[in-house]
């Protein structure tokens, strides 16, 4: 008889107000282009808005990931020898992960550790996955590497760590930073541990821009919510009506950029940080990047970071690659 599934939450650490405040001030003081870290887009409101983005007809990335894992999860997991412990970086609601966990649970009991900076996302993950037989869930409200280190410390002798980094989140890093991040993940792993990495593949620019600037304005609301979050949590006085959501494609860097553009000259105060700054009319705050890849470049990226590619699967409707790497 299958044991009852369980869910637990490791003691939350999350991002303190002081860390949030410090990161905001550093980004807004950045010389030239003002910036805000994209990780702060995902509070409870932002996570809910991102879930809505994932069902928009213009944004095919999430559906492509689900199609691929529904179709190939058995093939992918068959290539990862057991027993395994599963850690997911940026789990979100865990919709795509179900197929992998169910495939693994057909051969073993599975300990699954979703890692996300959003406690509300972890709660939705438990709702989505908490009833799968033979799967136990312990959520970590942590930054990626902090959570992964804790999961690695929990593994038993002989267990292989299977790390999931889905949703093409690696694209949010600049390319050198993406290489460095994969190296940092590799430093936590042992030889033979596995990494499943999703990467969004290059596609027509018009299709990309529409995916990040949908006609319904959901992505715009998601972007502006970052300013609303600063107002709520740090005592900011951003006037959201004075900002517009702007999407650009940088052909040299092969990335989509999301910005918030000031409609007028503005003075903004962030009370908790004791910080005041000015925005000119037309000046932007850069909030997120999403780099796009070609298939061979992804394999080379993994090799530079200390991995060997053991398989690559593609979706033809929305070009996306699922890449299985082993630490070497």
ABEGO torsion letter per residue (X at the ends): XBBBBBBBBBBBAEBBAAAAAAAAAAAAABBEBBBBBAAAABBAAAAAAAAAAAABAABAAAAAAAAAAAAAAAAAAAABBOBBBBBBBGAEAGAAAAAAAAAAAAABBBBBBBBBABAAAAAAAAAAAAABBGBBBBBBBBBAAAAAAAAAAABBBGBBBBBBBBGGAAAABBAAAAAAAAAAAAAABBBGBBBBBBBBBBBBAAAAAAAABBAAGAAAAAAAAAAAAAAAAAGBABBAAABBBBBBBBAAAGBBBBBBBBABBBBBBBAAAGBBBBBBBGBBBBABBBBBBBAAAAAAAAAAAGBBBAEBBBBAABBBBBBBBBBX
